[in-house]
Amino acid sequence: MPDALPTALLWLFVINLGIALGAGLYEGRITLADWLGTSGSVQHWNADAARRDDAGRRFWVFVTTIPLTVLTLANLAAAWTSSGALRHWWLTAAGAALVERVLTFSYFIPTMVRLMRAPDTPESAALATRWAKRNYLRHLLVLIAWLAALKAFSLLYQRG
C-alpha cells in the first residue's frame, strides 16, 4: 500500500483538477455568454452580470484559488520525492498545474477584477474577448495536469 499522505494528496489533486476543469468549461460555455454578448456585429461587456455572478469570490476561491494552489504545491513536493515513471507523470501534472496557477494569479484574476469595474466600451469588450480566448490555454493546462495526475494515480496503485 502506498504511503498515506502522498496518496491522499494525489487523490485530492485528481478530484480538484477534475472539478476545476468541468467548472471552467461550464463557465466558458454558459456563464461567459451573460457577461460578453453581441448585438449585431458589436460586442458588449456586461460588468453588472459579472459582478452579480461574482464567480471569483462565490466559487473559484473555494475550488481553485486556495485549494488547487495549495494542492499543486503539496503535490509538487510529494512528486519530487517519488521515483520512476510515477515521478515523471506526477511532476508533469504538478508542473502543468503550477503554470496554470501562475497565469491565473498574474493575468486572469487581475484582468477579471479590472473588467468587473469596467464600463461597456469597445475596449472593455475587446479585453473580455481576449480574456475568454486566452482562457482556452488555461483549460488545456488543467486538462494536461488532470490527465497526467490520473496516469500518476494509476502508477501509484500499480506500485502499491
N, C-alpha and C positions, 0 to 999 in steps of 0.2 A: 504494500500500500504506500502511495506517495506521502511525503511529509504533509501534515495537515495545513499549515499556514500557506505555503506556496500553492497548494491545491485549491484552497478557499479563495485565494487572490485570483487565480486563473478562472475559477468558476464565476466569481463576481465580475471579472473583466469581460468574459464572454457574454454574460447576461446584459451588462450595462452597454456594451458596444452594440448588441442586437437591438436594444431599446432605443439607443441614440440613432441608429441607422433608420429604423422604422419611423421614429418620430420626426427625424429630419426630412425624410422623403414625404411624409404626410404634410409637414409644414410647407415644404416647397411646392407641393402639388395642390393643396387645399387652402391653407391659411394665407399664403402669399397672394393668392388671387384677390383677397379682400383688401390687401394693402397696396397692391400695384395693379392698376387697371388701365384700360384704354377706352377712349371714346373717339370713334372714327379712327384716325391714324395718330392721335395724340395720346401719349402715355400720361397717367396721373399717379401721384403718390398720395396715399390716404394715411397720413400720420395719425389721425384720430382712430382709425381702425387698428393700427399697430399699437397705439397706446392702450386702447380698450382691451385688446387681447393680452398685451404685456407678457408675451410668451417667455421672455428672458427671465423675468422675476417670478412668474407664476409656475413655470415648468422647467426651463432649461437649467436654472441654478440648482435645482434638486436632482436633476438627471445627469448633467454633464459638467457644468461649471465647477462644482465642487467634487461630486463623486468620481466622475470619469478622470478628472485631473489627478486626484489622489490615487485612484486605481492604476492609472498609467504609470505614475512614478513608482508605486509599490511593485507593479509587475515588471517594470524595467529593472529594479533591484533584484527581484526574485529570478528573473530570466538570466541576469548576469551570472548568477551562481549555479545555474544549471549547466548541462553539458550535452554535446552531440547535436543531433537533429532537433531535439526539443529546444535547446538553447537558440538555434538558428530561427526557428519559427516563432518562438516566444519573443525574441528580440525584434524580429520583423514586425510583429503585432504591436509591441510596445513602442517601437520607433515610429511606425506609421501613426499611431495614436498621439505620440508626442508632437510630431509635425502638425497634426490637425489641431492640437491644443494650442500650440504656438500661434498658428494662423488665426485661431478663434480669438485669442486674447489680444493679438496685435492688430488685426484688421476687422474681423466680423463683429465683435462686440462694440468696439468704438464707433464703427460705421453705423450700426443699428441705433446706438444711442443718439448719434448725430441726426439720423433720419427721423427718429421719433420726435425730434424738436423742429423738424424742417417743414416749411410750408409746401403747398402743392405748386412747385415750379418745374419747368423743364429740366433744370439742373438736379433737383431732388429726384425726379422720376428717372433720370439717367443714372444717378448714383445708385438708386434702388435696383435698377435693372442690372448694373454691373455687380452689385452685391449678390443678387439672385443667380446670375450666371457663374460667378466665382464659387458659389455655394456648391455647385456640382463637384468641384475639386474636393471640397470638404466631405461630401458624401462618398466620393471614391476612396479617400483616405480612411474613412471609418469602415467602409466595406473591406478594404485590404486588411486593416487591423483585425476586423472581426473574423474574416476567413483564416488569416494566419493564426489567430488565437484559437480558433476551432481546431486547426491542424495541431497546434501545440497541445491542446487539451486531449486530442486522441493519442498523441505520442506519450503524454504523461501517463495515461492509463495502460498503454501497451508496455511501458517500462515497469509499472507497478504490479 
